[in-house]
Amino acid sequence: MREKLKCLRCGKTMEFLMRENIQLGKTGWVLGDLGNLMAGALDVAVLRCPGCGRLEFYQGDWMDGEREDSLPQVACPACGVRYDFDYPKCPACGADNPNF
């Protein structure tokens, strides 16, 4: 298990959000998106602060073995239970997900 990282802005513990491939390259006027196809992608781990919303990006393999295949989670505003971000209601108390 990795050491918990603290947010540099507000000091709360950062949460693993997702692992993503960020597209490299740029779109040009003459060649269009050809530069994107040839540039590839950068594997990054995205962490977020639940307090201030700050996002931090780390090299993708830095998070190997840490929930990389799971969905981002949200804490229920009513009871505090953590559940998958895409659930419309809290599975514990039935409160609405504030992100819907």
Secondary structure, DSSP 8 states (H G I E B T S, - for coil): -----B-TTT--B-EEEEEEEEE-S--BTTTBTHHHHHH-EEEEEEEE-TTT--EEEEEGGGGTTSSTTS--EEE-TTT--EEETT-SB-TTT--B-TT-
